[in-house]
Amino acid sequence: MSGPLPTDAVIDPAAAPRMRGGRAAAARAAGWGWGLLLVAPALAMVVLFFLYPLGFSAVSAFRSREGEWTLANFAKAFELYHLDMLFTLAIVLLSTLLVALLAVAIGGYLTLGENRTAVAVLRWLYRWPLFIPFIVASQMMRSVLAKNGLMNNALIGSGIIEPLQAASLLDWRGVVVTFVWKQTPFVALMVAGAMASLDRSTIEAARDLGAGRLRILAEIVVPQVRPTLVVGLILSFVTMLSVMSVPMMINPNSPTMITVDMAYRINAHGDYGVANALGFVSYAMAGLVGWIYLRHGVRQGGAR
């Protein structure tokens, strides 16, 4: 015969913690389920459009057209395009260095500049390249840097150079100019934000001791925002390494960047093996930079 327990019934004291533990485990499981459900679409996109193509291209680089495992694709890639590999690395490293210098200069002036009008104009102006795609920037630079382009016409009109002195910059210099113009705002935005969040007391103390703005920037501000600067430069390095429109539209000469070579091997020869081998080389370049950053971060974390 069932009924309510008497008021003086004895309950096992160990049962209550077990019941609470069971409810907590069920709540955690439900939370994990909802969390996985929320991230599933994003995870599927990453797997479908990044991890699968990455794995497929990495495997294809080591296989011949007959499906055999081989290093012939890499041998052919290095034989035909070793100069382009060095050219790519040199162009991206030079562009990254110039981006670092300009980003620090812009962020430093926004932080330490005393002319409010100039600071306001610079803050409004330097961000515009962020909203311009690389292919549009390439077409614009073709109009600016050509022999009869806007830059030379302005120099001739102002009397700085003679018409016969006009020269085209549609070569490796144009590629560097385009990369730097396009990526500097991205890094400068990160660096300027990090500089704005610094404690102003150290800057004011250095000013009271007679330090100039350049010394304050180099010895006080930049060391404190170095991690943010490095992250921005690594992201810019990887971005510039993967761009095809800029070297294709601005630099018709040889050597060129390996992204152009990859497109040529696929479109002209249908040679996915060599193209994927070149892509694997670009992965190695990007991975080396990422490894250097991670090693530096681990050292800094260990020092703390």
N, C-alpha and C positions, 0 to 999 in steps of 0.2 A: 504494500500500500504506500503510495507516494504522497508527499506533502512537504510543506516547508520544514527546514531544519529547525530544531529547537534552539532557543537562544543560547543554551549552554553547551552546544555542540562543539567539539574540539576539531580545529582545522590544522593540518600539517604546516608548520612555519616555513618549510622549504618549498611549499607549492607556490606561494606568492611570487618569489623571485623568478621561479621557472616560468610562470605565466607572463610576468613582465618581460622577461628575456625573449619569450616566444613572440610576443606582440612587437617588441623592438626589432627582432629579426625580420618579421613580416613587413614592417614599415620600411626597413632598409631595402629589402628585396623589391618592394613596390617602387621605392625611389629610384633604384638602379634601373628598373624596367622603364619607368617614364623617362629617365635620363637617356637611356639607349634609344628609345623611340624618338626623342627630340633630335639627337645627333645623327640618327640613321641617314636622313637625306644628305646631309653634308658629308658624312663618311662615305656614302655611296658615290658621290660626285668625285671625291678625292681618289677613291679606288679606281673608278671608271676612267677618269680623264687625266690622272697623274700616275698612280702606281702601276696600273696595267700597261700604259704606253711606255713608261720608264723600264719596267721589267722586260717587255717585248723587245724594245730597241737594244737593251743591254745584251739579251740573249742573241738577237739577230746579228749583232756585231761580231760574234764568235762562230757564226755558222755560214757555210757557203750556200750557194743557190741550190745545191743538191741536198742540203740538209746535214752536211758533215761538219763536225767541230773543227775549226781551223783558226789560225791567226793571219791568214792571207789578207783579210780585209784591213787589218791594222798595218800590215806591211805595205799594201798598196796606198793606204791613206798617208803614211809617213813618206813614202817615196814621191808622191805627187804633190802633197800639200804641207810639207814640213815648214816651208817658209811662211805659209799662211797661218800656221799654228803660232809661230813666233810673232808674226805680225799682229795677230789677234791679241795675244797676251800683252805685247808692248802697248798697243793702242788702248786697251782696257785699263792697264796699270797707269799709263800716263793720264788718261781721263779721270781715273779715280783720285790720283794725286791732286790734279787741278780742282776737282770738285771739293776735296777736303780743304784746300786753301781758301777757295771762294766761300764755302759754307761757313768756315770759321770767321772769315772777314765780315760776312754779312751778319751772322749771329752776334759777333763782337760789337759791331757798330749799333745794332739794334739794342744791345744791352748797355753799352758804355757811351753811345753817342749823346752829345749834348745839344745838337741842333734838332729841335723837335720836328720842324718841317721836313728836314731831310730824312729823319727816322720814319715819319709817317709816310712819305712818298716811297721810300725803300720797302717798307712793310707792305704797302699796297702793290708795288710793282713786281717784286721778285717772285711772287707766287704764280704769276700767269702761266709760265711754261708747264706747271703741274697739270693743267687742263687740256694740253695740246698733245695728241697722239704722236708717236714717233714718225709715222708715215707723213703726217702733216708737217711736222718739224723738218723732215728731210726735204720735202718739196719747197718749203719756205727758204731753207738754206741754199737750195739750188738757185733760187732767184736772188739771194743776197750775195753769195760767194762766187758766182760766175764771173768770167772776165768782163762781161758787160752788165754785171749785176748791180744791185742797189748800192753795195758798199763801194765799189770802184767808181760808180757814177757820182756818189757823194764826195769821195776824195778828189776826183777830178774837178767837180764843180766848186769845191772849196779851195782849189789851187794847191793842194798838198802834193799831188803827183801829177805827172803828165799823162796824156792818153796812152802813149807808147809804154809807159811803166805799169799799166794795169795788167794784173796777172790773176789767173783763176786759182781759187783755193779748193776746187772740187777734186780733192785727193785725200790723203790721210789726214791732212790738217783740217779739212772740212768735216771729216768724221769725228775728230776730237772736239772741234768747236760745237758740233751738234750734240754730242754726248754730254759735254760739260754744261751747255746751255739748258739742256733738258733735265739733267739730274741734280744740278746744284740746288734748285728750290726744294727738292724733296729732302736732301740732307740738311739744308739750312733751316728748314722748318723744324726738324727734330732737334737740331743743335740750339736754335734760338729758344725753343721751349725749355730745353734743359738749362740753358743759361739764365732764363728768366726765373727759374725756380730756385736758383742758388741763394744762399744767405748773403745779403748785401753788406753785412758788417765787415767781412774780410776785404771786400772791394773798397769800401769807404776807408778802412784802416790803411790800406795800401796807398790810397790817394792822399790821406793825411800825412803819410811818411814821404810823399813826393814822387811816388812811382807814376810813370806815364801810362797812358791807355794801352799802348802796345805791350809794355812789360806786364801790366796787370792781366791782359788777355793771354799772353804766352805762359806766364808763371803761376797764375792763380785760377783763371777761369777755365782754360782748355784742359788742364789736368783733371778738373772735377767733372767735366762733361765728356771725357775720353770714351767711356763705355758707350754712350749714346752715339758719339761720332763714329766709332768703329762699327756699330750695328748698321748705321745708315750707309757707310761706305761699302760694307759687305753686300747689302741689298742692292746698292747701285752697281757694284761689280758684277753680280750675277745677272742683273737686268741688262746691262750693256753687253755682256757676253752672249746673250740670247737674241739680240736684236738683229734682224736681217734687212729691214727696209733702209736703214741709214747707210751701211756700206754699199748696198746694191744701187741706191739712187745717187749717192754722192761720190763714191770712189769707183769709177769704171776701170781703173788700172789694176795691175797685178804687182805685188800680192794683195789679197783681199782677206776678209774675215771668213772664218770657217763656216759660219751660217750660210753665206753665199755658196760656198763649195757644197754644202749639204743639199741645198736646193738644186744646184746644178747636177749633182750625181743622180738625184731622183728624177728630175724633169727631163734631162737630156739622155740619161743612160738607164733609168730604172734600176739603178744600183743601190738598193737599200742597205746592203752589207757595208759598203764603204761609207755611206752616209751615216749609218748608225755607229760605225767606228769613229768617225769625226765627232759625233754627238757624245760618245763615250769619253773622248779626249776633253770635250768641254765640261762634262760631268767631273772629270778629274781636276780640272782647273778650279771649278767652283768648290769642289769638295776640299781641295787643299786650302783655299782661303777660309772656308768654314772650320776646318780642323785647327788652323792657326788661331782663329778667334776663340774656339772652345778651349784650346790649351791655355791661352792667355787668361780666359775667364776662370778656369780651374785653378790656375796659379794664384790669381787674385783672391779667390775664395779661400784657398788654403792659407794664404798669408793672414787673412782676417781671423 
